[in-house]
Amino acid sequence: MKKEEKARRYDWLLGQHKSIENQIARVPKIPLEETFQSMDSLEYTPQNQEVVNQLKNKLVQIDNEVRKLF
């Protein structure tokens, strides 16, 4: 892969990474009062935690692809 192609791919991956981080930030969290009362100290409901886990897995895939570029 040429340097220009790597640069374009890197920029695209960076944009995807930022987009996914924004998606994670928009996932509703459990209110702090409930979190403090729970012994588990969970940030998300089980459904929302699954969404966050899937998004974080995508971030790992992006990170791995960026490492392969360089």
N, CA, C and O atoms as a GROMACS GRO file, in nm:
protein
  280
    1MET      N    1   0.085  -0.118   0.000
    1MET     CA    2   0.000   0.000   0.000
    1MET      C    3   0.090   0.125   0.000
    1MET      O    4   0.184   0.134   0.079
    2LYS      N    5   0.060   0.216  -0.087
    2LYS     CA    6   0.139   0.339  -0.098
    2LYS      C    7   0.114   0.430   0.021
    2LYS      O    8   0.014   0.418   0.092
    3LYS      N    9   0.208   0.522   0.042
    3LYS     CA   10   0.196   0.615   0.154
    3LYS      C   11   0.067   0.696   0.148
    3LYS      O   12   0.002   0.718   0.251
    4GLU      N   13   0.028   0.739   0.028
    4GLU     CA   14  -0.094   0.820   0.014
    4GLU      C   15  -0.217   0.737   0.052
    4GLU      O   16  -0.310   0.786   0.116
    5GLU      N   17  -0.216   0.611   0.009
    5GLU     CA   18  -0.329   0.523   0.041
    5GLU      C   19  -0.334   0.497   0.192
    5GLU      O   20  -0.442   0.495   0.252
    6LYS      N   21  -0.217   0.477   0.252
    6LYS     CA   22  -0.211   0.456   0.396
    6LYS      C   23  -0.262   0.579   0.470
    6LYS      O   24  -0.336   0.568   0.568
    7ALA      N   25  -0.224   0.696   0.422
    7ALA     CA   26  -0.268   0.821   0.486
    7ALA      C   27  -0.419   0.836   0.476
    7ALA      O   28  -0.484   0.874   0.574
    8ARG      N   29  -0.475   0.807   0.359
    8ARG     CA   30  -0.621   0.817   0.343
    8ARG      C   31  -0.692   0.716   0.432
    8ARG      O   32  -0.793   0.747   0.495
    9ARG      N   33  -0.638   0.594   0.434
    9ARG     CA   34  -0.698   0.489   0.517
    9ARG      C   35  -0.691   0.528   0.664
    9ARG      O   36  -0.787   0.509   0.739
   10TYR      N   37  -0.577   0.581   0.706
   10TYR     CA   38  -0.560   0.625   0.844
   10TYR      C   39  -0.662   0.734   0.880
   10TYR      O   40  -0.725   0.728   0.985
   11ASP      N   41  -0.676   0.832   0.793
   11ASP     CA   42  -0.773   0.939   0.818
   11ASP      C   43  -0.915   0.884   0.830
   11ASP      O   44  -0.991   0.925   0.917
   12TRP      N   45  -0.948   0.791   0.741
   12TRP     CA   46  -1.082   0.731   0.746
   12TRP      C   47  -1.101   0.653   0.876
   12TRP      O   48  -1.206   0.664   0.940
   13LEU      N   49  -1.001   0.575   0.914
   13LEU     CA   50  -1.010   0.498   1.039
   13LEU      C   51  -1.021   0.590   1.159
   13LEU      O   52  -1.095   0.562   1.253
   14LEU      N   53  -0.947   0.699   1.157
   14LEU     CA   54  -0.954   0.796   1.266
   14LEU      C   55  -1.095   0.854   1.278
   14LEU      O   56  -1.147   0.870   1.388
   15GLY      N   57  -1.154   0.887   1.164
   15GLY     CA   58  -1.292   0.938   1.165
   15GLY      C   59  -1.389   0.834   1.218
   15GLY      O   60  -1.480   0.868   1.294
   16GLN      N   61  -1.371   0.708   1.180
   16GLN     CA   62  -1.457   0.601   1.231
   16GLN      C   63  -1.441   0.587   1.382
   16GLN      O   64  -1.538   0.568   1.454
   17HIS      N   65  -1.316   0.595   1.428
   17HIS     CA   66  -1.287   0.584   1.571
   17HIS      C   67  -1.359   0.694   1.649
   17HIS      O   68  -1.423   0.667   1.751
   18LYS      N   69  -1.349   0.816   1.601
   18LYS     CA   70  -1.416   0.928   1.668
   18LYS      C   71  -1.567   0.911   1.666
   18LYS      O   72  -1.634   0.941   1.765
   19SER      N   73  -1.620   0.864   1.556
   19SER     CA   74  -1.764   0.842   1.545
   19SER      C   75  -1.812   0.739   1.646
   19SER      O   76  -1.915   0.757   1.710
   20ILE      N   77  -1.737   0.631   1.660
   20ILE     CA   78  -1.775   0.526   1.755
   20ILE      C   79  -1.763   0.577   1.898
   20ILE      O   80  -1.847   0.546   1.983
   21GLU      N   81  -1.658   0.653   1.927
   21GLU     CA   82  -1.646   0.711   2.061
   21GLU      C   83  -1.766   0.800   2.092
   21GLU      O   84  -1.816   0.799   2.205
   22ASN      N   85  -1.812   0.877   1.994
   22ASN     CA   86  -1.930   0.961   2.014
   22ASN      C   87  -2.055   0.876   2.038
   22ASN      O   88  -2.139   0.911   2.120
   23GLN      N   89  -2.066   0.764   1.966
   23GLN     CA   90  -2.180   0.674   1.986
   23GLN      C   91  -2.179   0.618   2.128
   23GLN      O   92  -2.283   0.610   2.193
   24ILE      N   93  -2.061   0.580   2.177
   24ILE     CA   94  -2.050   0.529   2.314
   24ILE      C   95  -2.092   0.636   2.413
   24ILE      O   96  -2.162   0.606   2.510
   25ALA      N   97  -2.050   0.758   2.390
   25ALA     CA   98  -2.083   0.868   2.482
   25ALA      C   99  -2.234   0.894   2.486
   25ALA      O  100  -2.286   0.944   2.586
   26ARG      N  101  -2.305   0.861   2.377
   26ARG     CA  102  -2.449   0.885   2.372
   26ARG      C  103  -2.533   0.772   2.434
   26ARG      O  104  -2.653   0.787   2.453
   27VAL      N  105  -2.468   0.660   2.467
   27VAL     CA  106  -2.542   0.549   2.529
   27VAL      C  107  -2.579   0.592   2.671
   27VAL      O  108  -2.492   0.629   2.749
   28PRO      N  109  -2.709   0.586   2.705
   28PRO     CA  110  -2.752   0.629   2.838
   28PRO      C  111  -2.689   0.544   2.949
   28PRO      O  112  -2.681   0.422   2.941
   29LYS      N  113  -2.645   0.614   3.052
   29LYS     CA  114  -2.588   0.547   3.170
   29LYS      C  115  -2.693   0.539   3.279
   29LYS      O  116  -2.790   0.615   3.280
   30ILE      N  117  -2.672   0.447   3.372
   30ILE     CA  118  -2.758   0.437   3.490
   30ILE      C  119  -2.730   0.561   3.576
   30ILE      O  120  -2.614   0.600   3.590
   31PRO      N  121  -2.833   0.623   3.633
   31PRO     CA  122  -2.809   0.740   3.720
   31PRO      C  123  -2.710   0.706   3.832
   31PRO      O  124  -2.708   0.595   3.884
   32LEU      N  125  -2.631   0.805   3.869
   32LEU     CA  126  -2.529   0.784   3.973
   32LEU      C  127  -2.588   0.734   4.104
   32LEU      O  128  -2.527   0.652   4.172
   33GLU      N  129  -2.706   0.783   4.139
   33GLU     CA  130  -2.769   0.741   4.265
   33GLU      C  131  -2.789   0.589   4.264
   33GLU      O  132  -2.763   0.523   4.365
   34GLU      N  133  -2.836   0.536   4.152
   34GLU     CA  134  -2.858   0.392   4.142
   34GLU      C  135  -2.725   0.316   4.139
   34GLU      O  136  -2.713   0.208   4.196
   35THR      N  137  -2.627   0.374   4.074
   35THR     CA  138  -2.496   0.310   4.067
   35THR      C  139  -2.436   0.297   4.206
   35THR      O  140  -2.379   0.193   4.239
   36PHE      N  141  -2.448   0.402   4.286
   36PHE     CA  142  -2.392   0.400   4.421
   36PHE      C  143  -2.465   0.301   4.511
   36PHE      O  144  -2.405   0.242   4.601
   37GLN      N  145  -2.594   0.282   4.487
   37GLN     CA  146  -2.673   0.191   4.570
   37GLN      C  147  -2.650   0.045   4.533
   37GLN      O  148  -2.675  -0.044   4.614
   38SER      N  149  -2.602   0.020   4.415
   38SER     CA  150  -2.580  -0.116   4.368
   38SER      C  151  -2.443  -0.165   4.410
   38SER      O  152  -2.346  -0.090   4.409
   39MET      N  153  -2.436  -0.292   4.448
   39MET     CA  154  -2.308  -0.352   4.485
   39MET      C  155  -2.220  -0.372   4.361
   39MET      O  156  -2.098  -0.378   4.372
   40ASP      N  157  -2.282  -0.383   4.244
   40ASP     CA  158  -2.208  -0.410   4.121
   40ASP      C  159  -2.143  -0.286   4.062
   40ASP      O  160  -2.046  -0.297   3.987
   41SER      N  161  -2.193  -0.170   4.096
   41SER     CA  162  -2.144  -0.042   4.042
   41SER      C  163  -2.141  -0.042   3.889
   41SER      O  164  -2.043  -0.001   3.827
   42LEU      N  165  -2.249  -0.088   3.830
   42LEU     CA  166  -2.259  -0.092   3.684
   42LEU      C  167  -2.291   0.047   3.631
   42LEU      O  168  -2.368   0.122   3.691
   43GLU      N  169  -2.231   0.081   3.518
   43GLU     CA  170  -2.257   0.210   3.455
   43GLU      C  171  -2.378   0.206   3.364
   43GLU      O  172  -2.447   0.306   3.346
   44TYR      N  173  -2.406   0.087   3.306
   44TYR     CA  174  -2.510   0.074   3.204
   44TYR      C  175  -2.606  -0.039   3.240
   44TYR      O  176  -2.573  -0.130   3.316
   45THR      N  177  -2.725  -0.030   3.182
   45THR     CA  178  -2.816  -0.144   3.192
   45THR      C  179  -2.754  -0.259   3.112
   45THR      O  180  -2.666  -0.235   3.029
   46PRO      N  181  -2.797  -0.381   3.135
   46PRO     CA  182  -2.740  -0.493   3.058
   46PRO      C  183  -2.752  -0.474   2.906
   46PRO      O  184  -2.659  -0.508   2.832
   47GLN      N  185  -2.863  -0.422   2.859
   47GLN     CA  186  -2.881  -0.400   2.715
   47GLN      C  187  -2.783  -0.294   2.665
   47GLN      O  188  -2.719  -0.312   2.561
   48ASN      N  189  -2.772  -0.185   2.738
   48ASN     CA  190  -2.681  -0.078   2.697
   48ASN      C  191  -2.535  -0.122   2.710
   48ASN      O  192  -2.450  -0.080   2.631
   49GLN      N  193  -2.506  -0.207   2.808
   49GLN     CA  194  -2.370  -0.258   2.822
   49GLN      C  195  -2.332  -0.342   2.701
   49GLN      O  196  -2.218  -0.337   2.655
   50GLU      N  197  -2.427  -0.418   2.649
   50GLU     CA  198  -2.401  -0.498   2.529
   50GLU      C  199  -2.370  -0.407   2.410
   50GLU      O  200  -2.279  -0.436   2.332
   51VAL      N  201  -2.444  -0.298   2.397
   51VAL     CA  202  -2.418  -0.202   2.288
   51VAL      C  203  -2.278  -0.143   2.304
   51VAL      O  204  -2.203  -0.134   2.207
   52VAL      N  205  -2.244  -0.103   2.425
   52VAL     CA  206  -2.112  -0.044   2.451
   52VAL      C  207  -2.002  -0.146   2.421
   52VAL      O  208  -1.900  -0.112   2.362
   53ASN      N  209  -2.023  -0.270   2.463
   53ASN     CA  210  -1.922  -0.374   2.437
   53ASN      C  211  -1.900  -0.394   2.287
   53ASN      O  212  -1.787  -0.406   2.241
   54GLN      N  213  -2.009  -0.396   2.210
   54GLN     CA  214  -1.997  -0.412   2.066
   54GLN      C  215  -1.921  -0.294   2.004
   54GLN      O  216  -1.836  -0.313   1.916
   55LEU      N  217  -1.952  -0.174   2.050
   55LEU     CA  218  -1.883  -0.056   1.998
   55LEU      C  219  -1.735  -0.058   2.036
   55LEU      O  220  -1.649  -0.022   1.955
   56LYS      N  221  -1.706  -0.099   2.158
   56LYS     CA  222  -1.566  -0.107   2.202
   56LYS      C  223  -1.490  -0.212   2.122
   56LYS      O  224  -1.371  -0.195   2.093
   57ASN      N  225  -1.556  -0.320   2.086
   57ASN     CA  226  -1.493  -0.421   2.001
   57ASN      C  227  -1.457  -0.362   1.865
   57ASN      O  228  -1.352  -0.394   1.809
   58LYS      N  229  -1.545  -0.277   1.812
   58LYS     CA  230  -1.515  -0.211   1.686
   58LYS      C  231  -1.393  -0.120   1.700
   58LYS      O  232  -1.311  -0.112   1.609
   59LEU      N  233  -1.381  -0.053   1.815
   59LEU     CA  234  -1.264   0.032   1.839
   59LEU      C  235  -1.136  -0.051   1.839
   59LEU      O  236  -1.034  -0.008   1.784
   60VAL      N  237  -1.141  -0.168   1.900
   60VAL     CA  238  -1.024  -0.256   1.903
   60VAL      C  239  -0.987  -0.299   1.761
   60VAL      O  240  -0.869  -0.303   1.725
   61GLN      N  241  -1.088  -0.330   1.680
   61GLN     CA  242  -1.062  -0.369   1.542
   61GLN      C  243  -0.996  -0.254   1.464
   61GLN      O  244  -0.904  -0.276   1.386
   62ILE      N  245  -1.045  -0.134   1.487
   62ILE     CA  246  -0.986  -0.016   1.420
   62ILE      C  247  -0.842   0.002   1.466
   62ILE      O  248  -0.753   0.026   1.384
   63ASP      N  249  -0.818  -0.008   1.597
   63ASP     CA  250  -0.682   0.007   1.650
   63ASP      C  251  -0.588  -0.096   1.588
   63ASP      O  252  -0.474  -0.065   1.553
   64ASN      N  253  -0.636  -0.218   1.576
   64ASN     CA  254  -0.553  -0.324   1.517
   64ASN      C  255  -0.523  -0.294   1.370
   64ASN      O  256  -0.412  -0.316   1.322
   65GLU      N  257  -0.622  -0.243   1.299
   65GLU     CA  258  -0.599  -0.210   1.159
   65GLU      C  259  -0.500  -0.096   1.143
   65GLU      O  260  -0.418  -0.096   1.051
   66VAL      N  261  -0.508   0.002   1.233
   66VAL     CA  262  -0.412   0.115   1.228
   66VAL      C  263  -0.270   0.062   1.253
   66VAL      O  264  -0.176   0.106   1.186
   67ARG      N  265  -0.255  -0.030   1.348
   67ARG     CA  266  -0.121  -0.084   1.374
   67ARG      C  267  -0.065  -0.155   1.251
   67ARG      O  268   0.055  -0.149   1.226
   68LYS      N  269  -0.151  -0.220   1.175
   68LYS     CA  270  -0.107  -0.291   1.055
   68LYS      C  271  -0.060  -0.194   0.946
   68LYS      O  272   0.022  -0.230   0.861
   69LEU      N  273  -0.113  -0.073   0.949
   69LEU     CA  274  -0.074   0.025   0.848
   69LEU      C  275   0.072   0.068   0.863
   69LEU      O  276   0.138   0.102   0.765
   70PHE      N  277   0.120   0.068   0.988
   70PHE     CA  278   0.254   0.124   1.013
   70PHE      C  279   0.350   0.025   1.071
   70PHE      O  280   0.465   0.059   1.097
   0.00000   0.00000   0.00000
